[in-house]
């Protein structure tokens, strides 16, 4: 949390147009994440079966 807070405080001192470019990059990144999440959610809803195992399997486990 200290690292994220420090980055936010430091970015407040970045002059224009660099701050606008940085904000645009954040918007693009968040938009891409939302689109990818919605895509895979829709793909999951349309599927008749679950294409992955819901359990987390750790390496080295032997059954």
C-alpha positions as CSV (number, residue, x, y, z in Angstrom):
1,X,0.0,0.0,0.0
2,X,2.9,2.3,0.7
3,X,4.2,1.8,-2.8
4,X,0.9,2.5,-4.5
5,X,0.3,5.6,-2.3
6,X,3.8,6.8,-3.2
7,X,3.2,6.4,-6.9
8,X,-0.1,8.3,-6.7
9,X,1.6,11.1,-4.9
10,X,4.5,11.3,-7.3
11,X,2.3,11.2,-10.3
12,X,0.5,14.4,-9.1
13,X,3.7,16.3,-9.8
14,X,4.0,15.2,-13.4
15,X,3.4,18.1,-15.8
16,X,1.0,18.2,-18.7
17,X,0.9,16.6,-21.3
18,X,2.7,13.7,-19.6
19,X,0.0,13.4,-16.9
20,X,-2.7,13.2,-19.5
21,X,-0.8,10.5,-21.4
22,X,-0.4,8.6,-18.1
23,X,-4.1,8.9,-17.3
24,X,-5.0,7.8,-20.9
25,X,-2.8,4.7,-20.3
26,X,-4.6,3.9,-17.1
27,X,-8.0,4.2,-18.9
28,X,-6.9,1.9,-21.7
29,X,-5.6,-0.7,-19.2
30,X,-8.7,-0.7,-17.1
31,X,-10.9,-0.8,-20.2
32,X,-9.0,-3.8,-21.5
33,X,-9.4,-5.6,-18.2
34,X,-13.2,-5.0,-18.2
35,X,-13.6,-6.1,-21.8
36,X,-11.5,-9.3,-21.1
37,X,-13.5,-10.1,-17.9
38,X,-16.8,-9.6,-19.7
39,X,-15.6,-11.7,-22.7
40,X,-14.6,-14.7,-20.5
41,X,-17.8,-14.3,-18.4
42,X,-19.9,-14.5,-21.5
43,X,-17.9,-17.4,-22.8
44,X,-18.4,-19.2,-19.5
45,X,-22.2,-18.5,-19.5
46,X,-22.6,-19.9,-23.1
47,X,-20.6,-23.0,-22.4
48,X,-22.5,-26.2,-21.4
49,X,-19.6,-27.5,-19.3
50,X,-17.0,-25.9,-17.1
51,X,-13.8,-25.8,-19.2
52,X,-11.5,-25.7,-16.1
53,X,-11.2,-27.1,-12.6
54,X,-12.5,-24.9,-9.9
55,X,-10.1,-26.2,-7.3
56,X,-6.6,-24.9,-6.9
57,X,-4.1,-27.7,-7.4
58,X,-0.6,-27.2,-6.0
59,X,2.4,-28.8,-7.6
60,X,3.8,-31.8,-5.8
61,X,0.4,-33.1,-4.6
62,X,0.1,-36.8,-5.3
63,X,-3.2,-38.5,-5.0
